[in-house]
Amino acid sequence: MVHAVFDNRTLDKLIEVLDVMPTPTAFIDHALRLKFANQAGAAWLNQPAAKLYGTQIEELVDPVIFERMAGYLRRALSGSPQHFSGGILQSSGRPALIAAHFVPYRGADDGIEGVFIFLETQAEYPLMSAQRARNSHDRNSSLIAANARLQKEVAIHRRAESLLDAEKQNMELICAGKNLQSVLEKLCETAERFSQGGRCAILIVEPGRHGLLRDITASLPASFVKTIRELLSDKGQRMGSPAFHDQPVYVEDIVHDPAWTECSALAVAHDIRSAWLMPIVSASGDLLGTLTLYYRTRRRIPRLDQVLVKRICHLAALAFQHNKSAQQLNYLATHDALTELPNRHLFHTALGRAIAKARRASTPFALMFIDLDRFKQVNDRLGHDIGDHLLQHIAKRLSACVRREDTISRLGGDEFTVIIEDFRDERDVLAVAHKVQSILSSPFQIQRHELRVSCSIGIALFPQHGDDAEALLKNADTAMYFAKELGRNNYQSYAPDMSGFLTAGTLAAVRQREDGRA
């Protein structure tokens, strides 16, 4: 076969002739783009001729056909005419025999500008070849199904990884000591993010209370959650509340569930139809709250959501426990272990707060310093166990003497302080001091011992007796020792001349008398 050598004008005439020939014909350039296909070729490719122009030949034919023809095309583009014959599978899935001729086209400068392809189709394969084609189709269908399963598994794996990452972030919040409200809000967001369309609410049981008293939500309307909380808190145990049964509760259709009659209209108004309620329980079995996923449609709970809710409830229980432990540690750090009154640390914090408030509002407050008279003798005569019980009883009586807004503390040993705010004048403070002395004068029954105690009280007023913590403490202490020097069992307000009267020697003598050494 000879090479085709034409100028452009001749090529145009040739294409006009080839376009009406019954043989499928095409012209391919060096980039393997289709530059021409006659009507028979376009019909064989099952594409409009105008749409084929400029398209890569690889995109137009079956990959198997292209792979078999690629070598012939490259050799033809190098200038060597090629011929191919053999079996192929058409786009319809039907096998056929073809013969293809690849003729290089040389331009006016003798350079090869492309290749003409002339295609001859012959009779179809016999039945055995058709069976092979069907087998190939079945294999392709199996591969497609397997790929779909693989994509689903990949999606599940990615969801699991994302959920683990979210759980890690929530654990970091818990371990970092973030407040319980913030942690539970984040858990609600996590539940909504990974659930199958659920909206989350966590209801909290307050310690020592009956029913559910607080709610944490991510996107639920506050009015709906408030109504649910009130119904779940009802001792009638309506709605199968896990707050009373400690068991999961599933409501497939809120509208037609008799237990939800009172809130079914509200649920419909907020596009809620079904619910999954799960109790949050501590490691010791105590009920901490309940987590609920609400859904917009009547449905059974997805298996993945059941697993998700259990994991979120576990994290919520950890958050509750960590919060409780943090509160206990804070309490131990700020309260006296024996009397459970605020300790020295919390007293100084309260004193600083009282000073700041008084300066800001230009109001007075009083610092009362209380010291038990000859308390050391109780310990020496009856033992520290009796002394400790006496201190506990004294703390209870002192707490009953003051208002809720006042702060009573134990600094250590037999020393107590009271911060009194919001009074009219000094007479109110002196009345409190008199009340303290009176209530402590009644005998204490400790085991089989009847004990009587008295106390000496020193009082310093802000700002006339000191405008900072150090001055107030020093002057209240001075007034207390002055009361002891006057015979104990009395109270004294600070006066400037007290400091001159109580010399170092006098203070030492007072302390010796208190210790029973003089």
PyMOL commands that set and color helices and strands:
alter all, ss='L'
color gray80, all
select helices_A, chain A and resi 8-19+39-45+49-52+57-59+63-77+127-175+180-194+222-232+238-240+242-245+258-269+303-334+344-361+375-382+384-401+426-441+469-485+497-501+504-514
alter helices_A, ss='H'
color red, helices_A
select strands_A, chain A and resi 4-5+25-28+34-37+82-89+95-106+112-121+199-204+214-217+249-251+274-281+287-295+365-372+407-412+415-421+444-446+449-451+455-462+491-493
alter strands_A, ss='S'
color yellow, strands_A
deselect
rebuild
show_as cartoon
